[in-house]
Amino acid sequence: MNHPSVPEAPHAPKLRLVTKLAYGLGDFGPALITNILIFFLLYFMVNVAGLDPGLAGAVMLIANIWDAVNDPIVGVLSDRTRSRFGRRLPWIFWGGVPFGLTFLLQWLIPTSNQWGLFGYYVLMAFLANTFFTVVNLPYTALTPELTQDYNDRTSLNSFRFAFASGGGVIGLLLARAILGQFEAQPERGYLVLGIVGAIAATLPIYLCIFGIWKPVMRAEHKRVAAAEDNTHPQESLLKQIKIAFSNRPFLIVVGIYLCTWLAFQNTGAILPFYVVSWLRRSEQTVTEAALVVQITAMLMLFVLSAVSRHYGKKATFYVGTSVWLIAQIGLYRLQPEQVFLIYPLAALVGVGVATAYLIPWSMLPDVIEWDELQTGQRREGIFYSFMSLIQKVCRGVALLLIGLMLKQAGFIERLPGQPFPEQPPTAQEAIRVATALFPLVLILIGMVLVYFYPITREEHTKILLQLKEHQRLKAKPESQGDEKR
C-alpha cells in the first residue's frame, strides 16, 4: 500500500452554510457591546460622568481582573455541566437577558461624588463582565465541538468574526446616530445608546441558539458516548490549570492573541482622546474612523480565510500584521491638518484587526486536540477561559496605565455640562504614544511569537490520525468482549 508523504486527515463532515450563519450570529451581540465599550466607556466615565482618569483606569483594571477570574470558573463549570440540552447552550440561554440589562446599567450617572461614581461603575462592571462571560465563553467553546476539520474551523471562525465585525459596525453606527442627536446632552445620549444597544445585542443570541440547536446536540451526543469510554479521572481545577500552562502551543497562541488583541483594544480605548484632543475633531470622527476599521475587518476576514487555506495560518498572520504596522506608524506621525488621512489609516488597521480576530482563534482548536492527544481528555472550556483570562488581566493593567499616564501627563478631564478643555502638550504627546507606539510594540512581539507556533496543517493532520487510532484501539477490546459474550 502506498502512503503519501503528507497523510490525509480523517474524514470530518463539512458544516452546512446555515449552521455557520447561525453560529456566527451568536457573536453579533457580544461584539456590538464590546465595540461600544472599547471606544466609549473610558471616555464616557472621564469626559461625560466626570470621573477622575486615574479612578476610571482603576475601574477598568478591577473589571478586567474580575472578568479574568470568572472566565476559568465558567469554563470549568460549563465543561462539567450535565443537561439534556448539552453543556454550553443552557449557559447562553439563561445568561442572555442579564447580559443586555447589565450593559445598559453601565451608562447611568447616579451621582456626582467621585467615590460614589467609582463604586457604582466597579459594581456595574462586575455584573456586566460576569454575564458577558456566562454567554460568550460557552459560545466560543462550541467551535471545536462543531467541527474537527482544519480548514472548516477557519471558515467557521471567519463567519463568526464577520458577524462580530458586523456587530461592531452596527454598534458604532448606533453610537454615531444616537450621540449625534444628543450633542448638547451627552449624558442622555449615552443612556439611549445603552437601551438600544442592549436590545440589539440580546435578540441575536436567542436566534443563534435556535439555529445551532440540532448540530450542537448531535455533537453533544457523540461527546457523551466517547466520554463514557474514557477511563481518565476528572482532574481538579488546579491540575487543569497546571496542564494548560504546560501546553507550549497553547502558551504561544495566548501570547499571539494577547499582543494583537491588546493592540486593537487599547488603540480603541484611547482613540476618542486622540481624535478630540490631538486632531481637534468631534466624536463623530471617532465613530467614522472606527466604522472604517470594522467594515474593512469584516470584508478582509473572508480574504484572509482564503489566503490561510492556500498558504497557512502563519503566513496569513504575517501579511495582515505587516499592513497593520504601517497604520500604527502613520497614526503617530499624523498631524491635525492631515485629519483626512485617518480614514485610510483606519482601513489599514482593519486589515490587522481581521488578522487578530481570525488567526489566533482558528489556532486554538488545534491546540485543544494536541492536548487531547497528550492527556486523553478534551477540555475546551478551560482553554477558552484561560485564553480570555490572560488577555483581560493584561488589558486591565494596560488601561490602568493609560489612565495613570494621562493623569501624570496633566490631562484635564471635562466637567459635566462644560466644553472640552484644551490639553497641555504633555498630555497630547502621551495620547499619541498610547494610540500608536504602544500597540506597535505589541504587534511586533506577536509576529515573533508566531514564528515559534508548531502546529502546521500537516502536523494537525497527524494529530487527528493519532487520535482516531487511539479511539480505534480503545474500542477494539470492547468489541472483542462483546463477541465472546
C-alpha positions as CSV (number, residue, x, y, z in Angstrom):
1,M,0.0,0.0,0.0
2,N,1.4,3.4,-1.0
3,H,1.4,6.2,1.6
4,P,1.5,9.8,0.6
5,S,4.2,12.0,2.1
6,V,1.6,14.0,3.9
7,P,-1.1,11.9,5.5
8,E,-4.7,12.6,4.7
9,A,-6.9,13.9,7.6
10,P,-9.7,11.6,8.9
11,H,-13.0,12.4,7.3
12,A,-14.9,15.2,9.1
13,P,-18.3,16.2,7.8
14,K,-18.4,19.7,6.5
15,L,-20.7,22.2,8.3
16,R,-23.8,23.4,6.4
17,L,-23.9,27.1,5.4
18,V,-27.0,27.7,7.6
19,T,-25.1,26.3,10.6
20,K,-22.2,28.6,10.0
21,L,-24.5,31.6,9.6
22,A,-26.4,30.8,12.8
23,Y,-23.2,30.2,14.8
24,G,-21.7,33.5,13.5
25,L,-24.9,35.3,14.6
26,G,-24.0,34.4,18.2
27,D,-21.1,36.8,18.3
28,F,-23.0,39.7,16.9
29,G,-24.4,40.9,20.2
30,P,-21.2,40.5,22.3
31,A,-19.2,42.3,19.5
32,L,-21.7,45.1,19.3
33,I,-21.4,45.6,23.1
34,T,-17.6,45.1,23.1
35,N,-17.0,47.7,20.4
36,I,-19.1,50.3,22.1
37,L,-17.3,49.7,25.4
38,I,-13.9,49.7,23.8
39,F,-14.4,53.0,22.0
40,F,-16.6,54.9,24.5
41,L,-16.6,53.5,28.1
42,L,-13.4,55.0,29.3
43,Y,-14.2,58.3,27.5
44,F,-17.7,58.3,29.0
45,M,-16.5,57.9,32.5
46,V,-13.9,60.6,32.2
47,N,-15.5,63.2,29.9
48,V,-19.2,62.7,30.5
49,A,-19.6,61.3,34.0
50,G,-16.6,63.4,35.2
51,L,-14.7,60.6,36.9
52,D,-11.0,61.2,37.6
53,P,-9.0,59.5,34.8
54,G,-6.9,57.6,37.4
55,L,-10.1,56.3,39.1
56,A,-11.5,55.4,35.6
57,G,-8.4,53.4,34.8
58,A,-8.8,51.6,38.2
59,V,-12.4,50.7,37.3
60,M,-11.2,49.2,34.1
61,L,-8.4,47.2,35.9
62,I,-10.7,45.9,38.6
63,A,-13.4,45.0,36.0
64,N,-10.9,43.1,33.8
65,I,-9.3,41.3,36.8
66,W,-12.7,40.1,37.8
67,D,-13.6,39.2,34.2
68,A,-10.4,37.2,34.1
69,V,-11.2,35.4,37.4
70,N,-14.7,34.4,36.3
71,D,-13.5,33.0,33.0
72,P,-11.9,29.8,34.2
73,I,-14.8,29.3,36.7
74,V,-17.4,29.4,34.0
75,G,-15.1,27.4,31.7
76,V,-14.7,24.6,34.1
77,L,-18.4,24.7,35.2
78,S,-19.6,24.6,31.6
79,D,-17.2,21.7,30.9
80,R,-18.8,19.8,33.8
81,T,-22.4,20.8,33.1
82,R,-24.8,17.8,32.7
83,S,-28.0,18.7,31.0
84,R,-30.4,17.3,28.4
85,F,-29.6,20.4,26.4
86,G,-25.8,19.8,26.5
87,R,-23.0,21.6,28.3
88,R,-23.0,25.0,26.7
89,L,-26.5,26.0,25.5
90,P,-28.1,26.4,29.0
91,W,-25.5,29.0,30.0
92,I,-26.1,31.0,26.8
93,F,-29.9,30.8,27.2
94,W,-30.2,31.9,30.8
95,G,-27.4,34.5,30.6
96,G,-28.8,36.4,27.6
97,V,-31.2,38.8,29.2
98,P,-29.0,39.8,32.2
99,F,-26.2,40.2,29.6
100,G,-28.2,43.0,27.9
101,L,-29.5,44.6,31.1
102,T,-26.2,45.0,32.8
103,F,-24.7,46.6,29.6
104,L,-27.4,49.3,29.9
105,L,-26.7,50.0,33.6
106,Q,-23.1,51.0,32.8
107,W,-24.3,54.2,31.1
108,L,-26.1,55.7,34.1
109,I,-24.6,58.6,36.1
110,P,-26.1,58.1,39.6
111,T,-24.1,60.8,41.5
112,S,-21.5,63.5,41.1
113,N,-19.4,62.2,44.0
114,Q,-16.1,60.8,42.8
115,W,-16.1,57.8,45.1
116,G,-19.8,57.2,44.6
117,L,-19.2,57.1,40.9
118,F,-16.2,54.8,41.3
119,G,-18.1,52.3,43.4
120,Y,-21.1,52.3,41.1
121,Y,-19.0,51.7,37.9
122,V,-17.0,49.0,39.6
123,L,-20.2,47.2,40.6
124,M,-21.8,47.5,37.2
125,A,-18.6,46.3,35.5
126,F,-18.5,43.4,37.9
127,L,-22.1,42.4,36.9
128,A,-21.7,43.1,33.2
129,N,-18.5,41.2,32.9
130,T,-20.0,38.2,34.7
131,F,-22.9,37.9,32.4
132,F,-20.8,38.6,29.3
133,T,-18.6,35.6,30.3
134,V,-21.7,33.4,31.0
135,V,-22.9,34.0,27.5
136,N,-19.8,34.4,25.4
137,L,-17.3,31.8,26.8
138,P,-19.6,28.7,26.4
139,Y,-20.5,30.1,22.9
140,T,-16.8,30.3,21.8
141,A,-16.1,26.8,23.3
142,L,-18.6,25.4,20.8
143,T,-16.2,25.9,17.9
144,P,-14.1,22.7,18.2
145,E,-17.2,20.7,19.1
146,L,-19.0,21.7,15.9
147,T,-16.2,20.6,13.5
148,Q,-12.8,18.9,13.6
149,D,-11.9,19.9,10.0
150,Y,-8.7,22.1,9.9
151,N,-10.0,24.4,7.1
152,D,-13.6,24.3,8.2
153,R,-12.6,25.7,11.5
154,T,-11.0,28.7,9.9
155,S,-14.2,29.1,7.7
156,L,-16.4,28.8,10.8
157,N,-14.3,31.4,12.6
158,S,-14.5,33.7,9.5
159,F,-18.3,33.6,9.7
160,R,-18.2,34.2,13.5
161,F,-15.9,37.2,13.1
162,A,-17.8,38.5,10.1
163,F,-20.8,38.7,12.3
164,A,-18.7,40.1,15.1
165,S,-17.4,42.8,12.7
166,G,-21.0,43.4,11.6
167,G,-22.0,43.8,15.3
168,G,-19.1,46.2,15.8
169,V,-20.3,48.2,12.7
170,I,-23.9,48.3,13.9
171,G,-22.8,49.3,17.4
172,L,-20.7,52.2,16.0
173,L,-23.5,53.3,13.7
174,L,-25.9,53.4,16.6
175,A,-23.3,55.4,18.6
176,R,-22.9,57.8,15.7
177,A,-26.6,58.3,15.1
178,I,-27.7,58.5,18.8
179,L,-24.8,60.6,20.2
180,G,-25.1,62.9,17.2
181,Q,-28.7,63.6,18.2
182,F,-27.7,64.5,21.7
183,E,-24.5,66.5,21.3
184,A,-25.9,69.1,23.8
185,Q,-26.9,66.4,26.3
186,P,-24.3,63.7,26.1
187,E,-25.5,62.1,29.4
188,R,-28.9,61.4,27.8
189,G,-27.3,60.3,24.5
190,Y,-25.2,57.6,26.2
191,L,-28.3,56.3,28.2
192,V,-30.3,56.0,24.9
193,L,-27.3,54.2,23.4
194,G,-27.3,51.8,26.3
195,I,-31.0,51.0,25.9
196,V,-30.9,50.5,22.1
197,G,-27.6,48.6,22.3
198,A,-28.9,46.2,25.0
199,I,-31.9,45.2,22.8
200,A,-29.9,44.9,19.6
201,A,-27.3,42.7,21.4
202,T,-29.6,40.4,23.2
203,L,-32.0,39.2,20.5
204,P,-29.4,37.6,18.1
205,I,-28.2,35.4,21.0
206,Y,-31.5,33.6,21.0
207,L,-31.6,33.4,17.2
208,C,-28.2,31.7,17.3
209,I,-29.4,29.1,19.9
210,F,-32.4,28.3,17.7
211,G,-30.2,27.9,14.6
212,I,-27.4,25.8,16.0
213,W,-29.5,23.6,18.4
214,K,-29.6,20.4,16.3
215,P,-25.9,20.3,15.2
216,V,-24.8,21.1,18.8
217,M,-27.0,18.3,20.2
218,R,-25.6,15.9,17.6
219,A,-22.0,16.8,18.7
220,E,-23.0,16.5,22.3
221,H,-24.4,13.0,21.9
222,K,-21.1,12.0,20.2
223,R,-19.1,13.6,23.0
224,V,-21.1,11.8,25.7
225,A,-20.7,8.5,24.0
226,A,-17.0,9.0,23.8
227,A,-16.8,10.2,27.4
228,E,-18.5,7.0,28.6
229,D,-15.5,5.1,27.2
230,N,-12.9,7.4,28.7
231,T,-11.2,5.9,31.8
232,H,-9.3,9.1,32.7
233,P,-10.5,10.6,36.0
234,Q,-11.7,14.2,36.1
235,E,-8.8,16.4,37.3
236,S,-9.2,19.2,39.8
237,L,-9.3,22.8,38.6
238,L,-5.8,23.4,39.9
239,K,-4.4,20.4,38.0
240,Q,-6.2,21.5,34.8
241,I,-4.6,25.0,35.2
242,K,-1.2,23.3,35.5
243,I,-1.8,21.2,32.4
244,A,-3.0,24.2,30.4
245,F,0.1,26.1,31.3
246,S,2.4,23.2,30.4
247,N,1.0,23.2,26.9
248,R,3.6,25.0,24.8
249,P,1.5,25.6,21.7
250,F,-1.3,27.0,23.9
251,L,1.0,29.5,25.6
252,I,2.3,30.6,22.2
253,V,-1.3,31.1,20.9
254,V,-2.2,33.0,24.1
255,G,0.8,35.3,23.6
256,I,-0.2,35.9,19.9
257,Y,-3.8,36.7,20.8
258,L,-2.8,38.8,23.8
259,C,-0.4,41.0,21.8
260,T,-2.7,41.6,18.8
261,W,-6.0,42.0,20.6
262,L,-4.4,44.3,23.2
263,A,-3.0,46.4,20.4
264,F,-6.5,46.9,19.0
265,Q,-8.4,47.3,22.2
266,N,-6.1,49.8,23.7
267,T,-6.0,51.8,20.5
268,G,-9.8,51.8,20.6
269,A,-9.9,52.9,24.2
270,I,-7.6,55.9,23.6
271,L,-8.9,56.8,20.1
272,P,-11.6,59.3,21.3
273,F,-9.0,61.2,23.3
274,Y,-6.7,61.1,20.2
275,V,-9.3,62.5,17.9
276,V,-10.8,65.1,20.2
277,S,-7.6,66.3,22.0
278,W,-4.9,65.8,19.3
279,L,-6.7,66.0,15.9
280,R,-9.3,68.5,17.4
281,R,-12.3,66.8,15.8
282,S,-15.6,65.8,17.3
283,E,-16.8,62.4,18.5
284,Q,-18.4,61.9,15.1
285,T,-14.9,61.5,13.6
286,V,-14.2,58.8,16.2
287,T,-17.2,56.7,15.1
288,E,-16.4,57.3,11.4
289,A,-12.8,56.1,11.8
290,A,-14.0,53.1,13.9
291,L,-16.5,52.2,11.3
292,V,-13.8,52.1,8.6
293,V,-11.8,49.8,10.9
294,Q,-14.8,47.4,11.4
295,I,-16.1,47.4,7.8
296,T,-12.6,46.7,6.5
297,A,-12.1,43.9,9.1
298,M,-15.4,42.3,8.1
299,L,-14.5,42.3,4.4
300,M,-11.0,41.1,5.0
301,L,-12.0,38.1,7.1
302,F,-13.0,36.2,4.0
303,V,-10.0,37.2,2.1
304,L,-7.7,36.2,4.9
305,S,-9.6,32.9,5.3
306,A,-8.9,32.1,1.6
307,V,-5.2,33.1,2.0
308,S,-5.0,30.9,5.0
309,R,-6.3,27.9,3.1
310,H,-3.6,28.2,0.5
311,Y,-0.6,29.5,2.4
312,G,-1.3,28.5,6.1
313,K,-2.1,30.5,9.2
314,K,1.4,31.7,10.0
315,A,1.9,33.3,6.6
316,T,-1.5,34.9,6.7
317,F,-0.7,36.4,10.1
318,Y,2.5,38.0,8.8
319,V,0.7,39.6,5.9
320,G,-2.1,41.1,8.0
321,T,0.2,42.4,10.8
322,S,2.7,43.9,8.4
323,V,-0.1,46.1,6.9
324,W,-1.1,47.0,10.5
325,L,2.4,48.2,11.4
326,I,2.2,50.7,8.6
327,A,-1.0,52.1,10.0
328,Q,0.4,52.5,13.5
329,I,3.4,54.4,12.3
330,G,1.1,56.6,10.3
331,L,-1.1,57.4,13.3
332,Y,1.9,58.6,15.3
333,R,3.1,60.9,12.5
334,L,-0.4,62.2,11.7
335,Q,-0.9,66.0,12.3
336,P,-4.2,67.8,13.0
337,E,-4.2,69.4,9.5
338,Q,-3.9,65.9,7.9
339,V,-7.0,64.6,9.6
340,F,-8.4,63.2,6.3
341,L,-5.6,60.6,6.4
342,I,-7.2,59.0,9.5
343,Y,-9.6,57.1,7.2
344,P,-7.1,55.2,5.0
345,L,-5.0,54.6,8.1
346,A,-8.1,53.1,9.8
347,A,-8.6,50.8,6.8
348,L,-5.1,49.5,7.2
349,V,-5.8,48.9,10.9
350,G,-8.9,47.0,9.8
351,V,-6.7,44.5,7.9
352,G,-4.7,43.9,11.1
353,V,-7.8,43.6,13.3
354,A,-9.2,40.9,10.9
355,T,-5.9,39.1,11.4
356,A,-6.2,39.4,15.2
357,Y,-9.7,38.1,15.1
358,L,-9.2,35.2,12.8
359,I,-5.8,33.5,13.2
360,P,-5.3,33.0,17.0
361,W,-8.9,31.7,17.4
362,S,-8.5,29.3,14.5
363,M,-5.3,28.0,16.1
364,L,-6.9,27.3,19.5
365,P,-9.0,24.3,18.5
366,D,-5.8,22.7,17.0
367,V,-4.1,23.3,20.4
368,I,-7.0,21.6,22.2
369,E,-6.6,18.4,20.1
370,W,-2.8,18.5,20.7
371,D,-3.7,18.5,24.4
372,E,-6.2,15.7,23.9
373,L,-3.5,13.6,22.3
374,Q,-1.2,14.2,25.3
375,T,-3.7,13.7,28.1
376,G,-6.7,11.7,26.7
377,Q,-9.2,14.4,27.6
378,R,-11.0,17.3,25.9
379,R,-11.2,20.4,27.9
380,E,-12.4,23.2,25.6
381,G,-13.8,25.3,28.4
382,I,-10.6,25.6,30.4
383,F,-8.5,26.5,27.3
384,Y,-11.0,29.1,26.0
385,S,-11.4,30.6,29.5
386,F,-7.6,31.0,30.0
387,M,-7.3,32.5,26.6
388,S,-9.7,35.1,27.7
389,L,-8.4,35.4,31.3
390,I,-4.9,36.3,30.4
391,Q,-6.0,38.9,27.8
392,K,-8.4,40.6,30.3
393,V,-5.9,40.9,33.1
394,C,-3.3,42.4,30.8
395,R,-5.9,44.7,29.2
396,G,-7.0,45.9,32.6
397,V,-3.4,46.7,33.6
398,A,-2.8,48.5,30.3
399,L,-6.0,50.6,30.7
400,L,-5.0,51.5,34.2
401,L,-1.6,52.6,32.9
402,I,-3.2,54.6,30.2
403,G,-5.4,56.4,32.9
404,L,-2.4,57.0,35.2
405,M,-0.3,58.2,32.2
406,L,-3.0,60.7,31.2
407,K,-3.2,61.9,34.8
408,Q,0.6,62.1,35.2
409,A,0.8,64.0,31.8
410,G,-1.6,66.6,33.1
411,F,-4.7,65.6,31.2
412,I,-7.7,67.8,32.2
413,E,-11.0,65.9,32.4
414,R,-14.1,67.6,31.1
415,L,-16.6,68.6,33.8
416,P,-20.3,67.6,33.1
417,G,-22.0,70.3,31.0
418,Q,-18.8,72.1,30.2
419,P,-16.9,72.4,26.9
420,F,-13.9,70.2,26.2
421,P,-10.8,71.8,27.8
422,E,-7.6,72.5,25.9
423,Q,-5.0,69.8,26.8
424,P,-1.3,70.6,27.6
425,P,1.4,69.4,25.2
426,T,2.5,66.7,27.6
427,A,-1.0,65.2,27.6
428,Q,-1.2,65.3,23.8
429,E,2.1,63.5,23.4
430,A,1.0,60.8,26.0
431,I,-2.2,60.3,23.9
432,R,-0.2,59.9,20.7
433,V,2.2,57.3,22.3
434,A,-0.7,55.3,23.8
435,T,-2.6,55.4,20.4
436,A,0.3,54.4,18.1
437,L,3.6,53.3,19.6
438,F,2.4,51.0,22.4
439,P,0.3,48.9,20.0
440,L,3.1,48.9,17.5
441,V,5.4,47.2,20.1
442,L,2.7,44.6,20.9
443,I,2.2,43.7,17.2
444,L,6.0,43.2,16.8
445,I,6.1,40.8,19.8
446,G,3.1,38.9,18.3
447,M,5.0,38.5,15.0
448,V,7.9,37.0,16.8
449,L,5.7,34.5,18.7
450,V,4.0,33.3,15.5
451,Y,7.4,32.1,14.2
452,F,7.5,29.5,17.1
453,Y,4.0,28.2,16.6
454,P,4.5,24.4,15.9
455,I,1.1,23.1,14.6
456,T,1.1,23.4,10.8
457,R,-1.6,21.9,8.6
458,E,0.4,18.7,8.2
459,E,1.1,18.4,12.0
460,H,-2.6,18.8,12.7
461,T,-3.5,16.1,10.2
462,K,-1.1,13.7,12.1
463,I,-2.7,14.6,15.4
464,L,-6.1,13.8,14.1
465,L,-4.9,10.5,12.7
466,Q,-3.3,9.6,16.0
467,L,-6.5,10.5,17.9
468,K,-8.5,8.3,15.6
469,E,-6.1,5.4,16.1
470,H,-6.4,5.8,19.8
471,Q,-10.1,5.7,19.6
472,R,-10.0,2.6,17.4
473,L,-7.7,0.8,19.8
474,K,-9.9,1.7,22.7
475,A,-13.0,0.4,21.0
476,K,-11.4,-2.9,19.8
477,P,-11.2,-4.6,23.2
478,E,-14.8,-3.8,23.9
479,S,-15.9,-5.2,20.6
480,Q,-13.9,-8.4,21.3
481,G,-15.5,-8.7,24.7
482,D,-19.0,-8.4,23.1
483,E,-18.1,-11.2,20.6
484,K,-17.0,-13.5,23.4
485,R,-20.3,-12.9,25.3
